[in-house]
Amino acid sequence: MKSYSSDHSTSPPIIHMPRAFNAAHDLLERNILAGRSKKIAYIDDAGRYTYEELIARANQSGNAFLKLGLNIEDRIMIVHSDTVDFPAVFLGAIKVGVVPIAVNTLLTPDDYEFMLEDSRAKALIVTSSLMEKLDRAISKSKYLQHIIVSGDELSGYHNLQRLQSLASDECDPAVTSCDDSCFWLYSSGSTGAPKGTIHVHSSLAHTAELYAKPVLGIKETDVVFSAAKLFFAYGLGNGLTFPLSVGATTVLMAERPTPDSVFKRLKEHQPTIFYGVPTLFGAMLASDHLPNRSEVSIRVATSAGEALPAEIGKRWTSHFGSEILDGIGSTEMLHIFLSNRPGDCQYGSTGKPVPGYEIRLVDENGQDVPTGELGELQIKGPSAANLYWNQRQKSRETFCGEWTRAGDKYSVDAQGFYTYGGRSDDMLKVSGLYVSPFEVEGVLVSHAAVLEAAVVGDEDEDKLIKPRAYVVLVDSSQASSELVEDLKEYVKSKLAPFKYPRWIEFVDELPKTATGKIQRFKLRQRT
């Protein structure tokens, strides 16, 4: 099985992808060939694991799946916390041609029931502590043949670690092509029901070669830590594809990211690259336990999932001295295609196109919009998914030939920096003019009393749409009618008056997907 090659002497790099290609075999074997057998690949809550040990676990996992009777193109759902066994089973499945479906560990029983039924997965791997949420889905599934529990041994189910221990640590890769289905990810559902998004074997390599190496600048000497979990497209690149592509070391954390849990890893393991989301960056900066610059080793951070408010980026750089490279990616494109650069970071923008991807902004008629005007964001690039599983109409609406519709509104300035304007279905038309919810939210968040904000449209007494803001305060005890009026005047002082929120409601938290995206459709349901 051949590996791909890349030439970074030009921009974008030239990538030679062989027809016969297995993504897992490539990611694992390239580190052995580079002499990294004894180098630490992963650090999780239980220990440290070399590249040699990672490959052995992946091979054992793949062999275990074959022994259970799983065949090439069969699907296996993974509901697993971030430990070394996530990359082991994910890569082990891909290596033997089984298609892994990485699933969010924070979903509801209804979600798991839908995904098992929708995907027709023949096998399920689940962390033992999550079994209770899967019980109903397992009992109702018509397709599941094998349930594999990771961690504690549970009566009546296979145990992952036992299966691995009984399997050989040598495994030949399945004969797959660069265009074969490799893995699925379910979209996060910021606008409704999740969709099974199918990626091919070449997708992972393209994200590493186009973004991770030339834009992020990841190197073998880096230690990386992603608050976004491996089951997300963002987290999968951060904590698996990118570090394995260069032989870096990855820190994994099983628990949900909070400021304190993140601070612990930043100080204990000294990662040089930290991947976060805007909500977490804001909470970290607001924490009383924020480490000093001298206590951490972060040389660069990234943000995705939702546009980063400029104020949060500026405060981070002022405190830590490093930049947050805000970018946008998607489950459909697998990782970031539009990003700020080290040394060329303009807070309040999402940066410039990643070389190797083309970006266009179009109006309702599909025509390019003028510089400075909002248009629908569309992307052309080699990491685009094939389709949504069993969603023909939605596939046709999203994947339009070589172009993928992101569902976001953006504008671009004369210097080529792109600025987020909101989801296409979140835009408000107030007094005949378009208002970007994100623009109003950015001003609200810049107020000293505000931690988070979300803006949606609501009808006034004349049935006309006006902005309504939901606000999370730094100190909830400050909530008052006086603060409401203060915030309204504050927005008026920063933006055109018609953009100010007519109503402001203080809330304890905003509804979000686990990637940190605000679910505005849930807020609209409340209006």
N, C-alpha and C positions, 0 to 999 in steps of 0.2 A: 504494500500500500504506500503510495507516494505522498510526500508532503508538498505543500505549496511553497512558493518563493515570492519574495517582495523586494523591490528596488526603491529605496527611499532617497535616491539622489535627485529625484524629481518630485514635484507636488502637483497633483496627488501622486502617491506612490504607485508604481506599476506592480500589480499582483498577478502572478501566474498560478492559476488554480487547475490542478489536474482533474480529469474527468473522474477517475477512480480515486475517491477521497473519503476518509472517515475522520470526522472532526475530533472525536475523543482520542483516537489513536495518535493523531497529529499533536494535540495539545500535551499529551502525556509523554510521548516518545521524544519529542524535541528537547525536553529537559534532560533525559538520560543521555542523548547524543551530545548535549552541551556539557556533560560532566557534572550535572547537579544532583546526582543520586542521593548524596548525603546532606544536601541543603534543606533547610526547613521550608516546607511548602505551606503548611497550615498550622496555626495555633488556635485551638478552641478552648472551651472552659475546662476540658479534661486533660489536655496535654499538647505536645508538639509532635508533628509528623513530617518526616522527610519526603522528598519527591519519590524516593524508592518505596516508601511505605504507602504513599497515596496510590501509586500505580498498582501495588499488590492488592490493596483494598478494592480498587476499581475492577481489576481482573477477577478477583474473587466474587464480586457482586455480579459481574456479567456472566460468569460461569454458573453461579447460583440460579440466575434467571433462566438460563438454557436448561439446567437440570430440572427446573419446575415445568418445563415444556413450553416456555414462551419462545416465539419465533420472530424472525425479522418482520418488522412493521407492526407487530403487536404493540399495544399501548399499556404503559404502567404509570399510574398516578402516584406522585410523590407529595406527601403532606408531612414535611420534616423540618424540624428546627435547624438552625444554622450550627451544625457540627461538622466534623470531617467526613461523616458518612453521607452528607448531602452530595458533595462533589463525587464521592466514591460511587454512589448508586446512580447519579445522573450520568456520569461519564461511563460507568460500567454498562449501563443500558445502551447508550449510544454506540459503544464499541462493538457490541454484539448485534446491533441493528434493531434493538427494541426501542420504541419511541417513548421517552419520558415526558410526562406532563407535570410540570412544576406548579404547585398550587399554594396559594396563600394560606398560612396557618391560622389566620385570624377571622376566618369566615364563619358563617352560621351553618347549622345542620342542613337547612334548606339549600344553601349554596352547594354543599358537598353532594347532596342528593342529586341536584341538577347536573353537576359536572360529571359525576360518575355515569349518570344515564346518558348525558349528551356525548361524552367521549367514548363510551363503551369500553372503558379500560378493563383489561383482563386481570390485572394485578394492582394491588395498592400497597404502598409502603407508607407507614404512619408512625410518628413518634408516639411512644406509649402514653405520654401525658395528654395526648390529643385524641385518644381513642373514644372517649365518651362522646365527643362531637361527631364522630364518624359512625357510631353504632347504628343509627337509624338508616343512614345512607347505605351501609353495608348490607343490612338485612333486606333492603328493598331492591338492591341492584340485581338486574337480570343477567349481567355480563361478567361480574367478578368471579374469578376462579381461585385466586390466591390472595390472602391478606397476610402481609409481612409486617410485624411489629418491631420497631427499633427501640432498644433500651430494655425495659423490664420485660421478662417473659410472661406472656399471658396465655392461659390455657385455651387450647383450640386453635391457636394461630402459629404460623411460622415466626421464628425470631431471626431478625436480620443478622445479628452478630454471630449466631450459631451457624446460619447458612453460609456466611462468609468463611468461618473457620473450617468448614467441611469441604470448601471448594478450592481448586487449584489457583495459585497466584500467577499462573501463566495463561494468557488468553490471546488467541489470534483474532484480529479485527474482522468483522463482517465485510463482505464485498459490497460496499455502498458507493454511490456516486455523489458528486458535489451538489447535485440537484435533488437527491433523495430527501424525503421528510426526515428531519433529525429530532426535533422536539417541539412540544407545544407550550405556549403560555396562555393563560386566560387573561383577557383585558380586565383592568381593575374595576370597570363598571362605574366610572364617574358620571356617566349619562344613562345608566340603566343596567340591564342584564349583561353579564360578562359573555365574551365571545372567544371560542377556542381559536387561537392564532397559530398557524403552522409555519415553522421556519425550517430551512434546509441546512445541509451540512456545511455549506460554504459561509453561512451567515455570521457565525462566531468570528471566523478569521477576518472577515471584512471589517467588523467593528473594531477589532484590535489594531489592524494595520492602518485604518483611516483615521480613527480618533485617538485610541489609547497611546500609541507610540508617537505620532507627530504632533498632536495637539496637547494632550495631557502630559506627555513626556515621561511615561512610566519607564522604569529601568529595573534591571535585575537587583540592584541594591535597595530598592524601595521595600518598605513594609506598609501594607495597605489595610485600611479598615473601613468597611462600609456599614453605615447605620441602616441603609436599605437592604432588606434581606435577599437571599439568593433566589427566592421564587419570583422576584420581580425582574423584568427585563433590565432595568437599571442596575439592580444588585447583582444579577448574574454576570454582567460584564465586569462590574467593579471587583467582585470577589472571586471570580472563576476565570473567565476568558482572559482578561487583561493580565493579571499576575502570572497565570500559567503560560501566557504567550512570551513572556520575557524571563521567567524564572524568579519572580519576586516572592515575597512571603506575605501571606494573608492572615489577618486576625479575624476570627469568627466569634460571634456572641449569640447565644441561644435566646436570651431574654429580650423582651421588647425594649427598643432604645428609648431611654430617658436621659435627661442631662447628666444625672449622677452615674448611670451605667456606662454612658459614653466617656465621661471624664475618667472613670476608672481605667478603661482600656487605653485611652490616650496617654495617661501617665504611666501605666504599667508596661505597655508594649512599645510605646514611642513610635507609632506609625508616622510615616512621612507624607502619605496621601490619605486624606479623609474625605469620604463621600457622604454627603448629607442631603437633607431636604429643607426648604425654607422654614417650615414649622419648627423643626428641631433646632436649626441655627438660631431662630428667635428665642426659643425656650432656653437654650444654652447661654446666650448672652444676657438673659434676664435672671439667670440663676445666681444665688449668693455663693455658690461653690465653683464658679468659673475659674479654671486654672490660670495662673500667670503665664505669660509668654515663655518664660524660662523653664516651665514645667513640662512642655510638650515639644515635639519635633516636627510639627506639620509644616511642610514646605509648600504644599498646595492643597486646596479643598475644591470640591465640585458640588454643585447643587442642580437638582432636576426634580421633576414631578409637578412643579408649579413654578411660575416665574418668581424670582427672588426679589423682594423689595429692596430698592437701592439703599435705604437706611440700614438694613441688616448687613449688607455687604460692607458698607463703609465702617460700621461699628466693629465688624469682625477684623478687618484689616488694621484698623486703629489699635485694636487690642492685641492681636496675634502677629501682625506684621506680614501675614500671608494673604493671598488673594483667594476668593471663592469664585471659581469659574462657573458662572451660571450658564446652563445650556438647556436645550430641549431635545428629548428623544421620545420614543413611544414604543408600546408593545409591538406595533406593526412594523416599525423600522429597527427594532431590537435595542438600539442605544442612541447616543447623542449624534445629531446631524447638524446642529446649529449651536455654536458655543463661543464664549469669550476665550481669550488666549492668555497665557502667562505674559505679563508685561504689556498686554493690549486688552485690558479688562475695563469695560465701561459699565459701571453699576447702573441698573435701571434698564439695561438692554440684555438681550440673550446672545449678543455677539454676532459673529459672521458665520457663513456656511463652512462646515468642515470640508476641506478639499476631498473630492471624490463623490460629494453629494451636490446636486443642483437644487436650488430653491426658486419657487416662483410664487407671487402673490397675485391673485386674480379676483375680479369682481363677479357679480351674479351671472354674467354672461360668458365667463371664462376668459375675459380679456385682462391683460396685465394692468395693474393699477399704477398711477403715477407715484413717484417718490414722495414719501411722507403721508400717503393715504393708506387706510386700512384695507387689507385684502385677505382672502382665504389662503392659508399656507398649504402649499403642495410641495412634495419632496420626490426627487428621483435619485435612487441610489441602490447599490448592490445588496444591501442587507434587508430589503423589504420582504415581508412575509409573502407566502404563496397565496393564502386565502384564509377566510374564516370557515371553520368546520361547520358544515350543514347550514350555512347562512349565505346562500347564493346571492340574494338581492343586496345584502349589506356588503358582501365581497365586491360586487360590481360597482357599488356606490363609492367604496373606499379605494380599491385598487384599480386605477384607470390607466390601463396600459403600463407604461414605465413610471407613471406618476402615482403617488399615494397621497390621498387627502388626509390632512392631520386633524381637521375639525377646529383649528385655531385661527384667530384673526391676528395679523401682524402688520406692521408698517416697517419700512426701511428708510434710513436717512441717507444723505448725500455721501457720507463716509462709509456706507455699507453695513452699519450696525442695525440689527433687527430688534424691534421693540414689541413686546406682547400686548395685545389689545383685548384678550379674553377669548373664551370659546365662541365659536360661530353662533351657537344657540344661546349664548349668554348676553350677547350685545343688546343694549337698550337703545330705543329711539325716543329721545326726550325733546319735546318742542320741535320735532322735525329733524333733529340732529342726533347722530350716533354718539353714544356714551360708552366708553370702555369701563366695565366694572373694575378691572384691575387698576386702572388709573386712579379711580376714586379710593380703592382699597389701599393703594400705595401711599396716598396722602394721609389717610386715617392712621395707618400703621406708623407713620413718621411722628405722630403726636406722642408725647411722653407717657400719656396715660394708657395707650392702646398697645396690646400685645398682638392681637389678630383681628382681621376684619373681612367680611364678605358682603358683597353688594349684589342685589337682584332687583328686578323690576316689580313694581306693584301699582295697582290702579288707584288713582285718587278719586275724589267724589264725582268728578266729571268723566270717569272711565278712561283717563289719560295715564300713560305709563310714566312713573317717576321712580328714582332710585330709593331703595330701602336698604339700610345697612344693619348688619348683625355684628356686634363688636364684643370681643373678649378683652377685658381690662387686665392690666398688670396687677392691679389691686382691686378686687371686686367690691371692696367696701367704698370705693370712690364713686360708684354708680349713683347718679342723681340727675334730676331734670336740668340742673344748671350745667352739668357736664355735657348733656345732650346738645344744648344750645351752643356751648363752647365749641364742640366738635363740628357742628354745622357751619359756624362762622369760620372755623379754621380751614375747612375745605373750600369755602367761598373765597378765602384769601389766597388760596394756592391755585385754584382752577376757575374756569369760566363758571359764573354763578349758576347756570342751568344744570350743572353737573352735581350740585351738592345733594346729599341724601335728605329727602323730606322727612323720613322717619328713621330713628336710630333705636335699636333694641339691644340691650346688654344681655349676653348669654354666657354660660359657664364654659361652653366649648362649641366648636363648629363641626358639623358632620363632615367626615373626610374618609377617603379611601385609605388603605393602609400605606399607600405611597405618599400620603400627605396632601393629595389633591382634594380641594374643597368640593363637596358634592352640592353644588348650587341648586340642582334640581330638587333636592330635599328641602332646601330653604324656600324655593318657589312654592312648594306644596304647602308651606306654612302660611303663606301670605293670603 
